[in-house]
Amino acid sequence: MKIYTKTGDQGKTSLFGGTRVYKSNLRIDAYGTVDELNSYIGLIRDQKIDKNTFKTLIKIQNDLFTLGAMLATPPENEKLKSGKDRLKIPKITEDSASFLEKEIDQINKDLPEMTHFILPGGYPTVSFCHIARNVCRRAERITVHLDLTEPVDPNILIYLNRLSDYLFVLARKLTKDFKAVEIPWKHE
């Protein structure tokens, strides 16, 4: 497989199904931001973390590839003429968000109650979680904007919303694991 095709040299790319659009297209921005998020999650996964978190992050990265493929498929290209799904991969579903909720609940039961907003940071791995959380929120905002112009599977929006929650709770867990200190926001 050739890495460069030169088909994007004029600022256009293809969506799944062949539709050509400008690289500034909202759909491209949405799945491009999801790809950026996936890279930051890979950075977190590459740190010294526990095995369960490592395995969870691998699952999330795989889910984000699926989610990106779903975003790369415009509504008019979702189905073949026969009515079957063109995208022959498992989709992001309610179960995908439920998995994240279970992980959040599991992590949260071992954390001190949060009584204040927390300043991002405290340890490099924790900071990576906060960066990923913010990229996730941006991906969610772009996808919401896309959904206002072209319908997006609602499970994508739910998943991105829940993933940002997971990344926040993971940051708190890693703060505890690394014996770092949560610094409260003090408004003056």
VOVO-668464 format. One line per 2 residues: their letters; for each residue x, y, z negated of N, C-alpha, C. Coordinates in nm, 4 decimals, m for minus. Each point is the difference from the previous one (the first is absolute). Layout:
N
A) X/Y/Z/X/Y/Z/X/Y/Z | ...
END
This chain:
188
MK) 0.0851/m0.1185/0.0000/m0.0851/0.1185/0.0000/0.0889/0.1238/0.0000 | m0.0243/0.0888/0.0931/0.0770/0.1224/0.0105/m0.0476/0.1004/m0.1042
IY) 0.0905/0.0660/m0.0692/m0.0346/0.0978/m0.1032/m0.0520/0.1285/0.0626 | 0.0633/0.0450/0.1055/m0.0469/0.1240/0.0627/m0.0717/m0.0333/0.1309
TK) m0.1124/0.0675/0.0198/m0.0807/m0.0241/0.1199/m0.0087/0.1237/0.0890 | 0.0297/0.1147/m0.0564/m0.0070/0.1298/0.0677/m0.1435/0.0434/0.0298
TG) m0.0987/m0.0782/m0.0421/m0.1395/0.0361/0.0273/m0.0475/0.1142/m0.0892 | 0.0736/0.0296/m0.1055/m0.0390/0.1085/m0.0901/0.0776/0.1280/0.0218
DQ) 0.0805/0.0039/0.1036/0.0872/0.1151/0.0228/m0.0758/0.1296/0.0280 | m0.1237/m0.0089/0.0406/m0.0803/0.1196/0.0301/m0.0953/0.0346/m0.1134
GK) 0.0235/m0.0618/m0.1197/m0.0803/0.0351/m0.1168/m0.1283/m0.0789/m0.0146 | m0.0132/m0.1088/0.0760/m0.1195/m0.0843/m0.0119/0.0393/m0.1400/m0.0434
TS) m0.0972/m0.0700/m0.0579/0.0183/m0.1383/m0.0408/m0.1311/m0.0744/0.0225 | 0.0040/m0.1304/m0.0141/m0.1201/m0.0819/0.0205/m0.0562/m0.0479/m0.1322
LF) m0.1309/0.0081/m0.0123/m0.0704/m0.0621/m0.1116/m0.0221/m0.1470/0.0345 | m0.0407/m0.0790/m0.0990/m0.0297/m0.1402/0.0261/m0.1182/m0.0054/0.0965
GG) 0.0171/m0.0705/0.1105/m0.1024/m0.0058/0.1033/0.0385/0.0805/0.1225 | 0.1093/0.0796/m0.0109/0.0543/0.0672/0.1170/m0.0314/0.1470/0.0166
TR) m0.0902/0.0555/m0.0781/m0.0324/0.1421/0.0126/0.1250/0.0836/m0.0267 | 0.0308/0.0922/0.0919/0.1157/0.0884/m0.0148/m0.0453/0.1294/m0.0670
VY) 0.0756/0.0409/m0.1032/m0.0302/0.1234/m0.0727/0.1306/0.0721/m0.0302 | m0.0128/0.1292/m0.0306/0.1183/0.0743/m0.0422/0.0443/m0.0481/m0.1382
KS) 0.1286/0.0070/m0.0257/0.0544/m0.0437/m0.1282/m0.0457/0.0881/m0.1154 | m0.0583/0.1137/0.0311/m0.0548/0.0885/m0.1029/m0.1452/m0.0366/m0.0341
NL) m0.0554/m0.1008/0.0642/m0.1369/m0.0456/m0.0230/m0.0184/m0.0373/m0.1467 | m0.1169/0.0311/m0.0538/m0.0297/m0.0263/m0.1405/0.0147/m0.1482/m0.0355
RI) m0.0388/m0.0874/0.0914/0.0114/m0.1451/m0.0239/0.1474/m0.0395/m0.0131 | 0.0858/0.0588/0.0836/0.1440/m0.0273/m0.0071/0.0554/0.0530/m0.1313
DA) m0.0436/0.1188/m0.0390/0.0442/0.0598/m0.1267/m0.0403/m0.0887/m0.1172 | m0.1217/m0.0546/0.0049/m0.0484/m0.0851/m0.1098/0.0862/m0.1253/m0.0134
YG) 0.0157/m0.0758/0.1104/0.0764/m0.1243/m0.0165/0.1500/0.0254/m0.0105 | 0.0472/0.1132/0.0513/0.1404/0.0369/m0.0200/0.0294/0.0308/m0.1460
TV) m0.0946/0.0634/m0.0665/0.0162/0.0304/m0.1425/m0.0084/m0.1282/m0.0829 | m0.0836/m0.0931/0.0416/m0.0057/m0.1309/m0.0663/0.1339/m0.0721/0.0173
DE) 0.0606/0.0125/0.1162/0.1315/m0.0602/0.0234/0.1054/0.0639/m0.0897 | m0.0061/0.1330/m0.0142/0.0912/0.0698/m0.0909/m0.0196/m0.0501/m0.1435
LN) m0.1245/m0.0138/m0.0412/m0.0322/m0.0532/m0.1327/0.0602/m0.1387/m0.0181 | m0.0132/m0.0845/0.1013/0.0530/m0.1359/m0.0072/0.1513/0.0023/m0.0212
SY) 0.0680/0.0949/0.0617/0.1449/0.0116/m0.0182/0.0354/0.0386/m0.1430 | m0.0765/0.0911/m0.0582/0.0252/0.0381/m0.1398/m0.0291/m0.1165/m0.0947
IG) m0.1012/m0.0772/0.0308/m0.0276/m0.1171/m0.0840/0.1144/m0.1002/0.0116 | 0.0574/m0.0118/0.1192/0.1192/m0.0841/0.0160/0.1151/0.0493/m0.0857
LI) 0.0135/0.1311/m0.0123/0.1040/0.0583/m0.0856/m0.0226/m0.0376/m0.1462 | m0.1253/0.0059/m0.0440/m0.0314/m0.0411/m0.1381/0.0320/m0.1487/m0.0178
RD) m0.0393/m0.0803/0.0970/0.0213/m0.1454/m0.0066/0.1489/m0.0337/m0.0068 | 0.0843/0.0846/0.0578/0.1441/m0.0253/0.0014/0.0692/0.0347/m0.1314
QK) m0.0741/0.0533/m0.0967/0.0568/0.0341/m0.1304/m0.0018/m0.1236/m0.0903 | 0.0597/0.0132/m0.1171/m0.0001/m0.1107/m0.0969/m0.1339/0.0009/m0.0723
ID) m0.0917/m0.0821/0.0493/m0.1343/m0.0081/m0.0565/m0.0326/m0.1465/m0.0284 | m0.1055/m0.0213/m0.0768/m0.0385/m0.1372/m0.0341/m0.0562/m0.0735/0.1224
KN) m0.0006/m0.1340/m0.0096/m0.0409/m0.0837/0.1132/m0.1451/0.0219/0.0400 | m0.0892/0.0183/m0.0960/m0.1408/0.0190/0.0340/m0.0200/0.1293/0.0779
TF) 0.0652/0.1079/m0.0436/m0.0106/0.1266/0.0714/0.0576/m0.0139/0.1399 | 0.1118/m0.0700/0.0121/0.0624/m0.0247/0.1305/m0.0997/m0.0701/0.0923
KT) m0.0618/m0.1082/m0.0492/m0.0964/m0.0758/0.0816/m0.1218/0.0849/0.0352 | m0.0456/0.0806/m0.0934/m0.1145/0.0874/0.0262/0.0342/0.1014/0.1082
LI) 0.1191/0.0566/m0.0059/0.0410/0.0989/0.0994/0.0136/m0.0624/0.1390 | 0.0464/m0.1247/0.0062/0.0065/m0.0709/0.1294/m0.1414/m0.0144/0.0567
KI) m0.0955/m0.0394/m0.0841/m0.1390/m0.0132/0.0456/m0.0525/0.1348/0.0485 | 0.0266/0.1052/m0.0760/m0.0453/0.1338/0.0393/0.0621/0.0394/0.1338
QN) 0.1279/m0.0274/0.0187/0.0643/0.0352/0.1271/m0.0652/m0.0738/0.1162 | m0.0313/m0.1268/m0.0190/m0.0699/m0.0753/0.1041/m0.1388/0.0588/0.0253
DL) m0.0704/0.0351/m0.1087/m0.1322/0.0625/0.0144/0.0102/0.1318/0.0759 | 0.1055/0.0765/m0.0250/0.0148/0.1286/0.0693/0.0262/m0.0181/0.1493
FT) 0.0693/m0.1078/0.0382/0.0166/m0.0279/0.1430/m0.1362/m0.0301/0.0624 | m0.0814/m0.0785/m0.0710/m0.1348/m0.0307/0.0471/m0.0821/0.1278/0.0114
LG) 0.0044/0.0815/m0.1042/m0.0745/0.1252/m0.0029/0.0439/0.0903/0.1156 | 0.1298/0.0068/0.0237/0.0520/0.0800/0.1113/m0.0504/m0.0505/0.1343
AM) m0.0053/m0.1318/0.0161/m0.0524/m0.0575/0.1247/m0.1476/0.0338/0.0169 | m0.0741/m0.0015/m0.1104/m0.1411/0.0374/0.0065/m0.0146/0.1462/0.0410
LA) 0.0840/0.0870/m0.0559/m0.0050/0.1420/0.0360/0.0446/0.0237/0.1447 | 0.0877/m0.0853/0.0503/0.0509/0.0145/0.1368/m0.1010/m0.0482/0.1039
TP) m0.1129/m0.0526/m0.0463/m0.1013/m0.0530/0.0904/m0.1219/0.0922/m0.0004 | m0.0187/0.0783/0.1052/m0.1174/0.0873/0.0037/m0.1282/m0.0835/0.0104
PE) m0.1119/0.0549/m0.0469/m0.1259/m0.0752/m0.0017/m0.0345/m0.0654/0.1341 | 0.0258/0.0710/0.1099/m0.0365/m0.0555/0.1313/0.0857/m0.1203/0.0401
NE) 0.1105/m0.0232/m0.0707/0.0869/m0.1134/0.0325/m0.0041/m0.1108/m0.1049 | m0.0882/0.0105/m0.0982/m0.0051/m0.0998/m0.1070/m0.0489/m0.1364/0.0472
KL) m0.0899/m0.0014/0.0959/m0.0614/m0.1258/0.0449/0.0337/m0.0289/0.1454 | 0.0123/m0.1285/0.0298/0.0128/m0.0438/0.1387/m0.1392/0.0011/0.0628
KS) m0.0084/m0.0143/0.1300/m0.1302/m0.0040/0.0675/m0.0866/m0.1138/m0.0539 | 0.0643/m0.1052/m0.0482/m0.0739/m0.1145/m0.0552/m0.0597/0.0312/m0.1374
GK) 0.0412/0.1137/m0.0592/m0.0491/0.0363/m0.1325/0.0935/m0.0422/m0.1129 | 0.1044/m0.0756/0.0323/0.0969/m0.0429/m0.1012/0.0968/0.1132/m0.0315
DR) 0.0555/m0.0054/m0.1213/0.0991/0.1007/m0.0395/0.1222/m0.0074/0.0907 | 0.0416/0.1160/0.0487/0.1215/0.0070/0.0821/0.1236/m0.0181/m0.0882
LK) m0.0075/0.0570/m0.1207/0.1105/m0.0075/m0.0950/m0.0130/m0.1310/m0.0763 | 0.0844/m0.0959/0.0330/m0.0133/m0.1356/m0.0543/0.0859/m0.0199/m0.1245
IP) m0.0252/0.0855/m0.0988/0.0692/m0.0119/m0.1281/m0.1046/0.0175/m0.1096 | 0.0280/m0.0515/m0.1211/m0.0928/0.0273/m0.1106/m0.0060/0.1507/m0.0234
KI) m0.1167/0.0473/m0.0346/m0.0200/0.1443/m0.0201/0.0131/0.0370/m0.1474 | 0.0159/0.1274/m0.0250/m0.0084/0.0537/m0.1360/m0.1475/m0.0077/m0.0393
TE) m0.0280/m0.0604/m0.1145/m0.1379/m0.0218/m0.0434/m0.0172/0.0494/m0.1429 | m0.1200/m0.0187/m0.0525/m0.0253/0.0330/m0.1409/0.0952/m0.0784/m0.0898
DS) 0.0317/m0.1232/0.0380/0.0921/m0.0818/m0.0793/0.1388/0.0627/m0.0086 | 0.0392/0.0696/0.1045/0.1317/0.0655/m0.0003/0.0058/0.1054/m0.1104
AS) m0.1056/0.0796/m0.0112/m0.0057/0.1013/m0.1065/m0.0168/m0.0659/m0.1358 | m0.0754/m0.1088/m0.0069/m0.0189/m0.0722/m0.1268/0.1325/m0.0540/m0.0528
FL) 0.0854/m0.0454/0.0902/0.1331/m0.0466/m0.0409/0.0750/0.1126/m0.0708 | m0.0032/0.1197/0.0579/0.0684/0.1141/m0.0611/m0.0619/0.0348/m0.1351
EK) m0.1316/m0.0056/m0.0087/m0.0676/0.0299/m0.1268/0.0429/m0.0978/m0.1094 | 0.0121/m0.1278/0.0346/0.0447/m0.1006/m0.0980/0.1426/0.0293/m0.0451
EI) 0.0844/0.0374/0.0939/0.1385/0.0347/m0.0350/0.0030/0.1232/m0.0906 | m0.0799/0.1001/0.0324/m0.0066/0.1219/m0.0816/m0.0439/m0.0357/m0.1416
DQ) m0.1072/m0.0784/m0.0114/m0.0521/m0.0380/m0.1320/0.1032/m0.0797/m0.0800 | 0.0706/m0.0899/0.0675/0.1026/m0.0816/m0.0667/0.1129/0.0873/m0.0540
IN) 0.0460/0.0920/0.0816/0.1095/0.0893/m0.0409/m0.0466/0.0938/m0.1104 | m0.1180/0.0562/0.0180/m0.0489/0.1043/m0.0892/m0.0202/m0.0482/m0.1428
KD) m0.0326/m0.1280/m0.0179/m0.0266/m0.0486/m0.1357/0.1249/0.0018/m0.0880 | 0.1182/0.0057/0.0614/0.1250/0.0031/m0.0758/0.0601/0.1405/m0.0113
LP) m0.0731/0.1007/0.0462/0.0516/0.1369/m0.0025/m0.0688/0.0809/m0.1088 | 0.0721/0.0975/m0.0547/m0.0656/0.0885/m0.0969/m0.1081/0.0825/0.0700
EM) m0.1016/0.0357/m0.0770/m0.1078/0.0816/0.0553/0.0575/0.1310/0.0520 | m0.0517/0.0443/0.1138/0.0467/0.1251/0.0574/m0.0861/0.1131/m0.0556
TH) 0.0641/0.0964/m0.0612/m0.0730/0.1108/m0.0624/0.0309/0.1341/0.0654 | 0.0845/m0.0022/0.1045/0.0403/0.1245/0.0648/0.0490/m0.0312/0.1412
FI) 0.0069/0.1014/0.0820/0.0621/m0.0170/0.1306/0.1502/m0.0197/m0.0211 | 0.0606/m0.0756/0.0906/0.1415/m0.0345/m0.0127/0.0768/0.0620/0.1164
LP) 0.1143/0.0595/m0.0304/0.0859/0.0515/0.1059/0.0653/m0.1178/0.0717 | m0.0040/m0.0023/0.1336/0.0666/m0.1081/0.0720/0.1490/m0.0015/m0.0310
GG) 0.0555/m0.1187/m0.0132/0.1435/m0.0144/m0.0227/0.0300/m0.0782/m0.1257 | 0.1224/0.0088/m0.0440/0.0438/m0.0690/m0.1203/0.1014/m0.1102/0.0259
YP) m0.0047/m0.0550/0.1208/0.0917/m0.1072/0.0391/m0.0130/m0.0116/0.1521 | 0.1080/m0.0276/0.0743/m0.0109/m0.0014/0.1469/m0.1121/m0.0900/0.0538
TV) m0.0136/m0.1202/m0.0513/m0.1034/m0.0911/0.0507/m0.1394/0.0565/m0.0268 | m0.0167/0.0634/m0.1145/m0.1274/0.0636/m0.0343/m0.0278/0.1142/0.0983
SF) 0.1019/0.0766/0.0300/m0.0156/0.1100/0.0961/m0.0397/m0.0525/0.1375 | 0.0579/m0.1135/0.0415/m0.0383/m0.0601/0.1284/m0.1483/m0.0362/0.0001
CH) m0.0508/m0.0481/m0.1132/m0.1430/m0.0320/m0.0107/m0.0854/0.1249/0.0182 | 0.0423/0.1094/m0.0611/m0.0767/0.1240/0.0123/0.0053/0.0546/0.1426
IA) 0.1138/m0.0124/0.0658/0.0085/0.0423/0.1403/m0.0937/m0.0865/0.0845 | 0.0054/m0.1320/m0.0197/m0.0882/m0.0900/0.0750/m0.1469/0.0329/m0.0270
RN) m0.0327/0.0309/m0.1242/m0.1385/0.0352/m0.0357/m0.0449/0.1237/0.0773 | 0.0885/0.0986/0.0105/m0.0355/0.1211/0.0730/m0.0118/m0.0241/0.1501
VC) 0.0859/m0.0826/0.0547/m0.0116/m0.0353/0.1422/m0.1305/m0.0771/0.0221 | m0.0356/m0.0850/m0.0944/m0.1260/m0.0742/0.0084/m0.1187/0.0953/0.0005
RR) 0.0036/0.0995/m0.0866/m0.1079/0.1002/m0.0038/m0.0077/0.0765/0.1322 | 0.1153/0.0300/0.0584/0.0000/0.0681/0.1302/m0.0601/m0.0904/0.1077
AE) 0.0386/m0.1283/m0.0013/m0.0579/m0.0957/0.0954/m0.1518/m0.0060/m0.0169 | m0.0450/0.0028/m0.1232/m0.1435/m0.0025/m0.0271/m0.0678/0.1263/0.0554
RI) 0.0592/0.1160/m0.0245/m0.0595/0.1259/0.0492/m0.0089/0.0011/0.1531 | 0.1056/m0.0446/0.0658/0.0014/m0.0031/0.1466/m0.1052/m0.0986/0.0506
TV) m0.0116/m0.1136/m0.0673/m0.0970/m0.1009/0.0413/m0.1431/0.0489/m0.0221 | m0.0231/0.0733/m0.1083/m0.1319/0.0609/m0.0219/m0.0299/0.0975/0.1135
HL) 0.0992/0.0802/0.0376/m0.0177/0.0946/0.1108/m0.0315/m0.0758/0.1291 | 0.0719/m0.1073/0.0258/m0.0261/m0.0838/0.1177/m0.1427/m0.0543/m0.0044
DL) m0.0429/m0.0453/m0.1170/m0.1333/m0.0580/m0.0156/m0.1098/0.1023/0.0315 | 0.0281/0.1268/m0.0156/m0.0984/0.1029/0.0330/m0.0185/0.0154/0.1509
TE) 0.0990/m0.0458/0.0780/m0.0083/0.0110/0.1454/m0.0254/m0.1341/0.0684 | 0.0555/m0.1070/m0.0548/m0.0187/m0.1360/0.0512/m0.0182/m0.0912/m0.1202
PV) m0.0980/m0.0884/0.0031/m0.0220/m0.0849/m0.1177/0.1210/m0.0880/m0.0317 | 0.0284/m0.0074/m0.1289/0.1081/m0.0847/m0.0517/m0.0647/m0.1009/m0.0942
DP) 0.0487/m0.1210/0.0021/m0.0520/m0.1021/m0.0913/0.0075/0.0543/m0.1430 | m0.1119/0.0031/m0.0728/0.0011/0.0567/m0.1353/0.0954/m0.0711/m0.0953
NI) 0.0311/m0.1264/0.0272/0.0934/m0.0728/m0.0865/0.1403/0.0582/0.0060 | 0.0338/0.0650/0.1111/0.1308/0.0657/0.0113/0.0082/0.1155/m0.0995
LI) m0.1046/0.0814/m0.0042/m0.0007/0.1147/m0.0918/0.0018/m0.0465/m0.1453 | m0.0769/m0.1027/m0.0302/m0.0030/m0.0538/m0.1366/0.1383/m0.0520/m0.0378
YL) 0.0617/m0.0746/0.0914/0.1317/m0.0583/m0.0278/0.1039/0.1088/m0.0267 | 0.0038/0.1020/0.0835/0.0988/0.1069/m0.0196/m0.0230/0.0728/m0.1322
NR) m0.1259/0.0215/m0.0344/m0.0307/0.0658/m0.1272/0.0472/m0.0862/m0.1172 | m0.0268/m0.1278/0.0060/0.0400/m0.0899/m0.1079/0.1508/m0.0174/m0.0052
LS) 0.0647/m0.0004/0.1166/0.1455/m0.0154/0.0028/0.0686/0.1176/m0.0684 | m0.0497/0.1203/0.0189/0.0621/0.1142/m0.0685/m0.0150/m0.0149/m0.1513
DY) m0.1144/m0.0530/m0.0449/m0.0182/m0.0273/m0.1430/0.1006/m0.1042/m0.0483 | 0.0171/m0.1060/0.0806/0.0962/m0.1054/m0.0359/0.1406/0.0590/m0.0124
LF) 0.0384/0.0833/0.0935/0.1354/0.0567/m0.0025/0.0214/0.0895/m0.1219 | m0.1047/0.0698/m0.0425/0.0103/0.0811/m0.1208/0.0203/m0.0889/m0.1225
VL) m0.0808/m0.1044/m0.0110/0.0108/m0.0910/m0.1148/0.1340/m0.0739/0.0048 | 0.0446/m0.0358/0.1199/0.1311/m0.0643/0.0129/0.1106/0.0939/m0.0481
AR) m0.0103/0.1280/0.0314/0.1001/0.0972/m0.0474/0.0035/0.0005/m0.1528 | m0.1165/m0.0035/m0.0619/m0.0057/m0.0026/m0.1466/0.0603/m0.1298/m0.0549
KL) m0.0298/m0.1123/0.0650/0.0550/m0.1292/m0.0435/0.1530/0.0017/0.0099 | 0.0508/0.0497/0.1119/0.1449/0.0022/0.0185/0.0665/0.0979/m0.0957
TK) m0.0694/0.1070/m0.0343/0.0518/0.0912/m0.1028/0.0220/m0.0779/m0.1287 | m0.0977/m0.0805/m0.0366/0.0111/m0.0824/m0.1214/0.1105/m0.1056/0.0160
DF) 0.0019/m0.0697/0.1146/0.1000/m0.1052/0.0240/0.1429/0.0538/m0.0090 | 0.0216/0.1195/0.0537/0.1337/0.0579/0.0023/0.0294/0.0861/m0.1235
KA) m0.0946/m0.0019/m0.0951/0.0153/0.0759/m0.1249/0.0251/0.1483/0.0267 | m0.0686/0.0486/0.1023/0.0074/0.1431/0.0322/m0.1100/0.0715/m0.0813
VE) m0.0029/0.1289/0.0108/m0.0952/0.0790/m0.0782/m0.0984/0.0692/0.0935 | m0.1288/m0.0104/m0.0311/m0.1003/0.0748/0.0741/m0.0022/0.1427/m0.0559
IP) 0.0169/0.0959/0.0883/m0.0007/0.1398/m0.0423/m0.1389/0.0582/0.0304 | m0.0692/0.0445/m0.1023/m0.1342/0.0552/0.0230/0.0059/0.1363/0.0672
WK) m0.1002/0.0286/0.0799/m0.0145/0.1309/0.0594/m0.0462/0.0962/m0.1071 | 0.0723/0.1091/m0.0138/m0.0378/0.1015/m0.0982/m0.0292/0.1284/0.0750
HE) m0.1248/0.0354/0.0035/m0.0363/0.1264/0.0639/0.0111/0.1109/m0.1037 | 0.0588/0.1069/0.0402/0.0251/0.1088/m0.0950/m0.0727/0.1242/0.0368
END
